[in-house]
Amino acid sequence: MNLPAGKYFVGDLCYVMHDEWTEVCDLLFGVTFNPSKDSLDGGVYKLKDGRQFALYPTKYGDGEYRSNIGTTHGVDAGVIGCILVDDIRDKTYDNIEDLGAVIEFKQPFETGEHKGVISFGHVRINTDYDGEDE
């Protein structure tokens, strides 16, 4: 799944998408989400207003995960994603980098998840504590 080049917030999107979180959850799970039956595969999604974001579940839910480029990503919603910094509507953050990482991608990039490793272009975040570091 591709996203365009740009400066992205990478982290738990619940921190930066407060006003849109209900719409995000509806996109991810539908309006009839049943936690005992439904699961999140992740991918690239589009809000009604056209903004795109990628979002993937962590292997072990909430916690703190490190990337291969040395960034740390706190998680409270069991997911890690990315959204263009310019697409974040809530501008009340003193330092958005305290919530995750701001990473510039110089060209379009692939996103995905495989065996607990969430990838955004060259950035890999291993959320599988039992797996090998990527």
N, C-alpha and C positions, 0 to 999 in steps of 0.2 A: 504494500500500500504506500503510495507516494504522497509526500507533502512538498509544497514549493519552498525554495530557499528563503531564508529570513532569520530573524532573531526570535528564538522561542523560549518560553518558560518550560522547563522540564521538571516535573514533580507530580505530587498529588494534586489533581486539578480541583478538588473540592476547596482548596485554599484560595483559588483565584477566580472561581466561577460561581460565587455564592448565588447571584441573582438567576443564573441559568441552571442551577443544579437539578431542579425538578425536571426541566427539559432534557438535560443530559441523562438522567436516570431513565426517563421515558424512552429515549433513543437506545439506551443500552439494554434495557430489560422489558420494555413495553409497559403499559399501564397496569398490567395484571401480574407483576413480578411475584413469584413464589420462591423464596430462598431455598426451600427443600427440593425443588425440582429444576429451577432455572439456574443457569450459570452464565458467566460473562466470558466470551471468547476474545473480545477486544477487536480493535481495528481503527479505521479512520471514519469519523462521523461528521455530519454537517448539521449545524443548528438551523432553525427556520429562517434566520436572517442571513444565512450563507457562510458564516464563520465555520472553519473546519478545525478539528482537533483529533488527535490520536489518543487512545486510552487502552491500557492493558491491565489485567489483574496481576497482582504479585502472587508468588507461589504460597507464601505463608501469611498473607494479610498485612496488618499494620506493623509498623516497625521503622527501622532506619536502614537504608540500602545505599551502597557505594557503587560508583560507576568505574569503568576502566580509565576515565580521564581524571579521577580524583574528586569528583563531586559527590556530595551526600544528599540523599533524598528521604526526608521524613514522610511517613505515610500514615494517614488516619482513616482513609476510606477504602483501603485494600487495593488501590490502583495507582499506577504511575502513567502519566500522559504528557503530551506536549501541545501547546497552543502558541500561536504568534503573540508576542508581547503586545503588539499594537491591537490585537483582538481582545485583550483583557479589558473589560469595561469598568471594573472597580479599580479606581486609581488611588485608593486610600492607603496603599502600602508604603511604609517608609523605605523599606529595602526588600524588594521582591525576592532577592537572592537568598534571604534568610529562610524562605519557604521552600526552596528547591534550587535550581540553577538556571541561569540565563545563558543559552548557548546559541552562537550564530552558525548557521549552516549556509555555506557559500553557494550551494547548488541544491536542486531538488534531492530528496532523500527518501529512502525506504524506512518503514517502521514495521515492527513485528515482535512476536514473542515466541520463544521456543525453549521448552523445558525450564521455565522459570527465568530465562534471560530475556529482558525487554530491550529492544534495539530501536534507536532513533539514529539513522545514518551510522556514523562511526562511534556513537555512544552506546555502550552496553552496560546495563544495570542487572547484576545477578541477584535475583530475589530468592534463589534456592540455596539456603544455608548448607544443605547437604551436598550440593553439586560443586564441581570444580570451578575456580575462578576463570572467567572468560577474558 
